[in-house]
Amino acid sequence: MKRYIVIAILFFSSKTFPQTFTFLKGPLTTFHDLIKDNSGNLFLASHTKGVFTSTDNGQNWVGLGGNTFGVGQCNALVFNNTNQLLAATEQGGVKYWNNTSWTSINSGLFTANTLTIPIRTIAVDLAGNYYAGAHSYTSNFPNGDLYKYNGTSWTSISSGMGNKDVNTIAISPISDLIYAGTDGGVFAYNGSNWVAVNTGLGNLIVHKLVFAPNGDLFAGTDNGIFKLPNGTTNWQNLNINLPNDAIQSIAVDPNNTSHIVVGTGYNFDQVGTLVGKVFQSLNGGANWSQIATNISSTAIKSLLFTSNNTLFAAGWGVFQSTDNGTTWTTAKKGLSGGVFNTNGCLAVTASPDHHIFYGTDEGVFKSTDGGVTWHPANNGLTRHNITLLKCDSQGNLFCAVWRYLGAGSVGFGDGVLYKSKDDGNTWTPVNIAKDWRYLEMAELPNHDLICSHGFGSQTPSATIIGSSLAVSHDHGSNWIDLNVMAGLGYCTAANAAGNMFTAGESNGVFRSTDGGNTFNLYALPGLNSNVTSIEVSPTGDMFVSAGGQRTLRFSTDSGMTYTNFTSTILPDYKGATDVIFDNNGKAYCTTTGQGVASLFTISPPFTANSTIVPVAGLAGSYWKMVWDDCGYLYIYSAGNIAKSTTVLNISAGITTTLNSPLNDVLSQEYNTLSAATIQASDKIFNGATTSFTGTKSISLNAGFEAKNGSVFKASIGACGN
């Protein structure tokens, strides 16, 4: 049998492939702040869609200024003394709403490489002065800062505080004294300098500061809540019955200051649960009990009392209680899906469920109704940013995460690989060598798994360091590093012969033909960037894409030599973002859609002059693709999922033996999209479990036998036939 390998250069046909797609709305975005104006109207800061507003107490929401700033997330909101709305943003500095559009007021804020320092919090004092707290991010912004606005420009006023990340600012309703919560404690401003106020504060990473009407100050930290009584300098610990989790939000009931509500959760650069919870105290913080147990959310970033015993919580969505926190409902009508900062992770489970898992920079979300509704599926995960989602043939799910490591680092790392055996309801870390990043997984014909990773425990750099590939012989619970060094292992694949492939910062593709004992490197002539994608077709063809180069190559000898496609119309500098093959060997390739088709196909047999056929119906950037076992194609984008409206991955009818010679135990799963016939000679022996899915029909010939002590399952019509 000929075996081809393809790596991402291309020709486009003037014809288009007549396929249509339905668009499944992705998970809702998360929310960072919720405030109200003097008329009771609500304003909501979102992770990706700017600001929303509600004039009917949260029953309906509309976007303010087209649902977006055009420059990323909104972290905090406040009104100035003339009731003008101000917004602190992650990528766009400070903005104000002029009742028609958003206008930036960034003069004086630190900038680097055309970017403005990220603003995490904003406040206004009684005199009308603005204060903005900034945080560090990447090498562009190695330090946090705190700024004051004089009506024309911003000036740094962080003297005495140091260049700490400023997470929250609170201004006393009694004295107008200003406090700042940072990653190094709480500071009070005396008009010229900041003075530390940390005596008794059990944790110096402070996420939230909130004043009660009587001047008492509450601090939510990485390990609970503390209180600074008005006029004192010593903090009191208020953590009886609270878990040892970060407190992200605090609200004090204006009608009963003994009623305090807090929300828990962790930031994207922290290690901690992704499941947000709500607790309340009815005696001023002396003890606490959990409420809102029926809601499902990531970190609870904001809490707000409005009126008439109504309380709101914002996290993954908005939740409302009209009986002072006793019962809760969702309040999300009009809120739109998120546009997440990720290159896309997508998995679809087998028939008949077809549950969809969608990876984001805010965790994993799951839909059990074809994308109509979504729910967080993060129980057990401890980092936010998802780098891998995979469903294997045994029904196991795998998820890899990483986190931001701080401005003094190279970016993201501290990866963890998880496994779920219960449809994503819980995740458990697997036994694998600690690494910075786990990026791709493939399954061998014998159901062993391989996972590409990189950088080992050493400082990351663009050099070959440590193993880049691990193998598991027990369905992903335990892993063994293989002796192959491709630097950061971006990708991996396996063919029907059990050959393993991996690549990354390797100037070529590594191949093993002996179960991973040895690897040989096969160079890619002219390659000047990392290999980011490897995919093998059912017939042995293989595509490899180089992410920083306009190249797509193929190999006719199982990856030993490569030939470029000669098309002069290629994907953008990121190359093909993903490649997937159907059962007949046709390749589907996604791109970021910048000047080229978002999706195109190439049909075998592959030659240097193969024609690239754009697929109509898609525009913009698309990333990971997966098939469901009914043959529908799912494609990840930043805010939705494109699903083919017709079956694209079609198998011929199967007449098969189950490969179980006498006295052998058979445990296997078979799937077909057409008719299937099971022969009379097939026997399923004691202790074996076998399932067979046939979407058209399954015929059992006379003489077929499932022995005592075995399990045989047959499913017909799982794909609606």
Solvent accessible surface area in square Angstrom, and as a share of the most:
residue,aa,sasa,rsa
1,M,180,0.80
2,K,146,0.62
3,R,57,0.21
4,Y,26,0.10
5,I,1,0.01
6,V,0,0.00
7,I,0,0.00
8,A,1,0.01
9,I,22,0.11
10,L,0,0.00
11,F,66,0.27
12,F,38,0.16
13,S,24,0.16
14,S,116,0.75
15,K,155,0.66
16,T,77,0.45
17,F,47,0.20
18,P,124,0.78
19,Q,11,0.05
20,T,86,0.50
21,F,20,0.08
22,T,59,0.34
23,F,98,0.41
24,L,25,0.13
25,K,129,0.55
26,G,3,0.03
27,P,0,0.00
28,L,22,0.11
29,T,0,0.00
30,T,5,0.03
31,F,0,0.00
32,H,26,0.12
33,D,17,0.09
34,L,4,0.02
35,I,31,0.16
36,K,80,0.34
37,D,27,0.14
38,N,130,0.67
39,S,95,0.61
40,G,36,0.34
41,N,39,0.20
42,L,0,0.00
43,F,23,0.09
44,L,0,0.00
45,A,0,0.00
46,S,0,0.00
47,H,19,0.09
48,T,23,0.13
49,K,39,0.17
50,G,0,0.00
51,V,0,0.00
52,F,0,0.00
53,T,14,0.08
54,S,1,0.01
55,T,110,0.64
56,D,57,0.30
57,N,56,0.29
58,G,0,0.00
59,Q,98,0.44
60,N,63,0.32
61,W,5,0.02
62,V,94,0.54
63,G,24,0.23
64,L,22,0.11
65,G,36,0.35
66,G,58,0.56
67,N,41,0.21
68,T,63,0.37
69,F,25,0.11
70,G,62,0.60
71,V,59,0.34
72,G,29,0.28
73,Q,29,0.13
74,C,0,0.00
75,N,16,0.08
76,A,12,0.09
77,L,8,0.04
78,V,31,0.18
79,F,38,0.16
80,N,16,0.08
81,N,85,0.44
82,T,112,0.65
83,N,88,0.45
84,Q,56,0.25
85,L,6,0.03
86,L,1,0.00
87,A,0,0.00
88,A,0,0.00
89,T,0,0.00
90,E,21,0.09
91,Q,89,0.40
92,G,8,0.08
93,G,0,0.00
94,V,0,0.00
95,K,19,0.08
96,Y,53,0.20
97,W,34,0.12
98,N,62,0.32
99,N,130,0.67
100,T,109,0.64
101,S,50,0.32
102,W,38,0.13
103,T,48,0.28
104,S,55,0.35
105,I,27,0.14
106,N,35,0.18
107,S,69,0.45
108,G,48,0.46
109,L,9,0.05
110,F,100,0.42
111,T,76,0.44
112,A,21,0.16
113,N,115,0.59
114,T,139,0.81
115,L,81,0.41
116,T,20,0.11
117,I,4,0.02
118,P,5,0.03
119,I,0,0.00
120,R,50,0.18
121,T,11,0.07
122,I,10,0.05
123,A,10,0.08
124,V,23,0.13
125,D,10,0.05
126,L,125,0.62
127,A,82,0.63
128,G,24,0.23
129,N,43,0.22
130,Y,27,0.10
131,Y,6,0.02
132,A,0,0.00
133,G,0,0.00
134,A,0,0.00
135,H,3,0.01
136,S,18,0.12
137,Y,58,0.22
138,T,45,0.26
139,S,97,0.62
140,N,36,0.19
141,F,7,0.03
142,P,76,0.48
143,N,71,0.36
144,G,2,0.02
145,D,20,0.10
146,L,0,0.00
147,Y,7,0.02
148,K,63,0.27
149,Y,25,0.10
150,N,109,0.56
151,G,55,0.53
152,T,107,0.62
153,S,28,0.18
154,W,8,0.03
155,T,78,0.45
156,S,55,0.35
157,I,26,0.13
158,S,13,0.09
159,S,64,0.41
160,G,55,0.53
161,M,3,0.01
162,G,38,0.36
163,N,84,0.43
164,K,65,0.28
165,D,25,0.13
166,V,0,0.00
167,N,16,0.08
168,T,6,0.04
169,I,15,0.08
170,A,9,0.07
171,I,34,0.17
172,S,6,0.04
173,P,71,0.45
174,I,99,0.50
175,S,75,0.49
176,D,42,0.22
177,L,66,0.33
178,I,11,0.05
179,Y,23,0.09
180,A,0,0.00
181,G,0,0.00
182,T,0,0.00
183,D,65,0.33
184,G,17,0.16
185,G,0,0.00
186,V,0,0.00
187,F,12,0.05
188,A,14,0.11
189,Y,24,0.09
190,N,96,0.49
191,G,55,0.53
192,S,75,0.48
193,N,61,0.31
194,W,6,0.02
195,V,80,0.46
196,A,57,0.44
197,V,20,0.11
198,N,36,0.19
199,T,87,0.51
200,G,48,0.46
201,L,14,0.07
202,G,59,0.57
203,N,36,0.19
204,L,82,0.41
205,I,64,0.33
206,V,0,0.00
207,H,12,0.06
208,K,57,0.24
209,L,6,0.03
210,V,29,0.16
211,F,32,0.13
212,A,3,0.03
213,P,75,0.47
214,N,77,0.40
215,G,3,0.03
216,D,16,0.08
217,L,2,0.01
218,F,6,0.03
219,A,0,0.00
220,G,0,0.00
221,T,0,0.00
222,D,26,0.14
223,N,66,0.34
224,G,1,0.01
225,I,0,0.00
226,F,5,0.02
227,K,41,0.18
228,L,7,0.03
229,P,26,0.16
230,N,82,0.42
231,G,83,0.80
232,T,61,0.35
233,T,95,0.55
234,N,85,0.43
235,W,13,0.04
236,Q,89,0.39
237,N,102,0.53
238,L,19,0.09
239,N,36,0.18
240,I,110,0.56
241,N,99,0.51
242,L,17,0.08
243,P,48,0.30
244,N,124,0.64
245,D,26,0.14
246,A,0,0.00
247,I,1,0.00
248,Q,13,0.06
249,S,1,0.00
250,I,6,0.03
251,A,8,0.06
252,V,18,0.10
253,D,6,0.03
254,P,75,0.47
255,N,126,0.65
256,N,73,0.38
257,T,57,0.33
258,S,44,0.28
259,H,4,0.02
260,I,0,0.00
261,V,0,0.00
262,V,0,0.00
263,G,0,0.00
264,T,1,0.01
265,G,1,0.01
266,Y,22,0.08
267,N,23,0.12
268,F,58,0.24
269,D,49,0.25
270,Q,25,0.11
271,V,71,0.41
272,G,10,0.10
273,T,41,0.24
274,L,3,0.01
275,V,48,0.28
276,G,6,0.06
277,K,79,0.34
278,V,1,0.00
279,F,12,0.05
280,Q,27,0.12
281,S,1,0.01
282,L,117,0.58
283,N,72,0.37
284,G,21,0.20
285,G,0,0.00
286,A,52,0.40
287,N,65,0.33
288,W,11,0.04
289,S,63,0.41
290,Q,77,0.34
291,I,19,0.09
292,A,9,0.07
293,T,101,0.58
294,N,106,0.55
295,I,26,0.13
296,S,49,0.32
297,S,4,0.03
298,T,3,0.02
299,A,8,0.06
300,I,0,0.00
301,K,44,0.19
302,S,7,0.05
303,L,14,0.07
304,L,29,0.14
305,F,17,0.07
306,T,16,0.09
307,S,62,0.40
308,N,130,0.67
309,N,82,0.42
310,T,6,0.03
311,L,0,0.00
312,F,0,0.00
313,A,0,0.00
314,A,0,0.00
315,G,1,0.01
316,W,17,0.06
317,G,2,0.02
318,V,0,0.00
319,F,8,0.03
320,Q,11,0.05
321,S,1,0.01
322,T,87,0.51
323,D,56,0.29
324,N,48,0.25
325,G,0,0.00
326,T,106,0.61
327,T,83,0.48
328,W,10,0.03
329,T,90,0.52
330,T,82,0.48
331,A,7,0.05
332,K,88,0.37
333,K,142,0.60
334,G,49,0.47
335,L,14,0.07
336,S,28,0.18
337,G,8,0.07
338,G,0,0.00
339,V,69,0.39
340,F,6,0.03
341,N,107,0.55
342,T,22,0.13
343,N,101,0.52
344,G,3,0.03
345,C,8,0.05
346,L,6,0.03
347,A,3,0.02
348,V,15,0.09
349,T,17,0.10
350,A,47,0.37
351,S,24,0.15
352,P,103,0.65
353,D,81,0.42
354,H,33,0.15
355,H,28,0.13
356,I,2,0.01
357,F,0,0.00
358,Y,0,0.00
359,G,0,0.00
360,T,0,0.00
361,D,14,0.07
362,E,20,0.09
363,G,0,0.00
364,V,0,0.00
365,F,0,0.00
366,K,24,0.10
367,S,0,0.00
368,T,74,0.43
369,D,63,0.33
370,G,38,0.37
371,G,5,0.05
372,V,121,0.69
373,T,60,0.35
374,W,16,0.06
375,H,95,0.43
376,P,24,0.15
377,A,9,0.07
378,N,4,0.02
379,N,77,0.39
380,G,35,0.33
381,L,1,0.00
382,T,40,0.23
383,R,24,0.09
384,H,7,0.03
385,N,19,0.10
386,I,3,0.01
387,T,18,0.10
388,L,6,0.03
389,L,17,0.09
390,K,55,0.23
391,C,31,0.19
392,D,9,0.05
393,S,45,0.29
394,Q,80,0.36
395,G,51,0.49
396,N,15,0.08
397,L,1,0.01
398,F,0,0.00
399,C,0,0.00
400,A,0,0.00
401,V,0,0.00
402,W,43,0.15
403,R,52,0.19
404,Y,7,0.03
405,L,48,0.24
406,G,23,0.22
407,A,14,0.11
408,G,89,0.86
409,S,43,0.27
410,V,84,0.48
411,G,13,0.13
412,F,39,0.16
413,G,0,0.00
414,D,27,0.14
415,G,0,0.00
416,V,25,0.14
417,L,2,0.01
418,Y,3,0.01
419,K,19,0.08
420,S,1,0.01
421,K,161,0.68
422,D,56,0.29
423,D,39,0.20
424,G,0,0.00
425,N,90,0.46
426,T,62,0.36
427,W,9,0.03
428,T,86,0.50
429,P,79,0.50
430,V,20,0.12
431,N,99,0.51
432,I,28,0.14
433,A,51,0.39
434,K,111,0.47
435,D,3,0.02
436,W,48,0.17
437,R,37,0.14
438,Y,2,0.01
439,L,32,0.16
440,E,42,0.19
441,M,6,0.02
442,A,13,0.10
443,E,45,0.20
444,L,13,0.06
445,P,77,0.48
446,N,99,0.51
447,H,55,0.24
448,D,18,0.09
449,L,1,0.00
450,I,0,0.00
451,C,0,0.00
452,S,0,0.00
453,H,3,0.02
454,G,0,0.00
455,F,10,0.04
456,G,18,0.17
457,S,105,0.68
458,Q,106,0.47
459,T,106,0.61
460,P,10,0.07
461,S,53,0.34
462,A,87,0.67
463,T,76,0.44
464,I,87,0.44
465,I,24,0.12
466,G,30,0.29
467,S,21,0.14
468,S,0,0.00
469,L,0,0.00
470,A,0,0.00
471,V,4,0.02
472,S,1,0.00
473,H,116,0.52
474,D,56,0.29
475,H,72,0.32
476,G,0,0.00
477,S,44,0.28
478,N,69,0.35
479,W,19,0.07
480,I,102,0.52
481,D,60,0.31
482,L,19,0.10
483,N,123,0.63
484,V,4,0.02
485,M,96,0.43
486,A,0,0.00
487,G,0,0.00
488,L,1,0.01
489,G,0,0.00
490,Y,60,0.23
491,C,4,0.02
492,T,4,0.02
493,A,6,0.05
494,A,19,0.15
495,N,9,0.05
496,A,66,0.51
497,A,66,0.51
498,G,18,0.17
499,N,18,0.09
500,M,4,0.02
501,F,2,0.01
502,T,0,0.00
503,A,0,0.00
504,G,0,0.00
505,E,30,0.14
506,S,6,0.04
507,N,88,0.45
508,G,0,0.00
509,V,1,0.01
510,F,24,0.10
511,R,29,0.11
512,S,1,0.01
513,T,86,0.50
514,D,59,0.30
515,G,46,0.45
516,G,3,0.03
517,N,114,0.58
518,T,84,0.49
519,F,29,0.12
520,N,90,0.46
521,L,84,0.42
522,Y,39,0.15
523,A,62,0.48
524,L,3,0.01
525,P,93,0.58
526,G,64,0.62
527,L,17,0.09
528,N,119,0.61
529,S,29,0.19
530,N,52,0.27
531,V,0,0.00
532,T,50,0.29
533,S,13,0.08
534,I,7,0.04
535,E,53,0.24
536,V,22,0.13
537,S,5,0.03
538,P,71,0.44
539,T,54,0.32
540,G,4,0.03
541,D,4,0.02
542,M,1,0.00
543,F,0,0.00
544,V,0,0.00
545,S,0,0.00
546,A,0,0.00
547,G,14,0.14
548,G,48,0.46
549,Q,31,0.14
550,R,120,0.44
551,T,7,0.04
552,L,0,0.00
553,R,5,0.02
554,F,9,0.04
555,S,1,0.01
556,T,73,0.42
557,D,45,0.23
558,S,19,0.12
559,G,1,0.01
560,M,85,0.38
561,T,87,0.50
562,Y,23,0.09
563,T,63,0.37
564,N,58,0.30
565,F,1,0.00
566,T,64,0.37
567,S,3,0.02
568,T,123,0.71
569,I,92,0.46
570,L,22,0.11
571,P,1,0.01
572,D,4,0.02
573,Y,128,0.49
574,K,74,0.31
575,G,1,0.01
576,A,2,0.01
577,T,25,0.14
578,D,13,0.07
579,V,2,0.01
580,I,17,0.09
581,F,10,0.04
582,D,8,0.04
583,N,57,0.29
584,N,105,0.54
585,G,0,0.00
586,K,44,0.18
587,A,0,0.00
588,Y,4,0.02
589,C,0,0.00
590,T,0,0.00
591,T,0,0.00
592,T,4,0.03
593,G,21,0.21
594,Q,104,0.46
595,G,81,0.78
596,V,28,0.16
597,A,23,0.18
598,S,5,0.03
599,L,1,0.00
600,F,0,0.00
601,T,3,0.02
602,I,1,0.00
603,S,58,0.38
604,P,50,0.31
605,P,104,0.65
606,F,5,0.02
607,T,69,0.40
608,A,27,0.21
609,N,108,0.55
610,S,10,0.07
611,T,72,0.42
612,I,0,0.00
613,V,40,0.23
614,P,22,0.14
615,V,7,0.04
616,A,46,0.36
617,G,52,0.50
618,L,22,0.11
619,A,88,0.68
620,G,37,0.36
621,S,43,0.28
622,Y,10,0.04
623,W,28,0.10
624,K,63,0.27
625,M,9,0.04
626,V,32,0.18
627,W,45,0.16
628,D,7,0.04
629,D,39,0.20
630,C,3,0.02
631,G,0,0.00
632,Y,52,0.20
633,L,0,0.00
634,Y,6,0.02
635,I,0,0.00
636,Y,0,0.00
637,S,8,0.05
638,A,29,0.23
639,G,19,0.19
640,N,45,0.23
641,I,0,0.00
642,A,0,0.00
643,K,48,0.20
644,S,1,0.00
645,T,64,0.37
646,T,73,0.43
647,V,53,0.31
648,L,23,0.11
649,N,14,0.07
650,I,103,0.52
651,S,27,0.18
652,A,83,0.64
653,G,50,0.48
654,I,59,0.30
655,T,101,0.59
656,T,26,0.15
657,T,67,0.39
658,L,0,0.00
659,N,111,0.57
660,S,16,0.10
661,P,85,0.54
662,L,139,0.69
663,N,124,0.64
664,D,65,0.34
665,V,97,0.56
666,L,11,0.05
667,S,74,0.48
668,Q,72,0.32
669,E,70,0.32
670,Y,33,0.12
671,N,70,0.36
672,T,4,0.02
673,L,23,0.11
674,S,26,0.17
675,A,44,0.34
676,A,2,0.01
677,T,34,0.20
678,I,0,0.00
679,Q,44,0.20
680,A,39,0.30
681,S,80,0.52
682,D,5,0.03
683,K,53,0.22
684,I,0,0.00
685,F,23,0.10
686,N,100,0.52
687,G,55,0.53
688,A,1,0.00
689,T,68,0.40
690,T,0,0.00
691,S,30,0.19
692,F,2,0.01
693,T,16,0.09
694,G,0,0.00
695,T,1,0.01
696,K,112,0.48
697,S,46,0.29
698,I,23,0.12
699,S,53,0.34
700,L,89,0.44
701,N,59,0.30
702,A,97,0.75
703,G,47,0.45
704,F,38,0.16
705,E,73,0.33
706,A,47,0.37
707,K,71,0.30
708,N,139,0.71
709,G,57,0.54
710,S,21,0.14
711,V,67,0.38
712,F,48,0.20
713,K,121,0.51
714,A,56,0.43
715,S,41,0.27
716,I,105,0.53
717,G,23,0.22
718,A,20,0.16
719,C,26,0.15
720,G,75,0.72
721,N,101,0.52
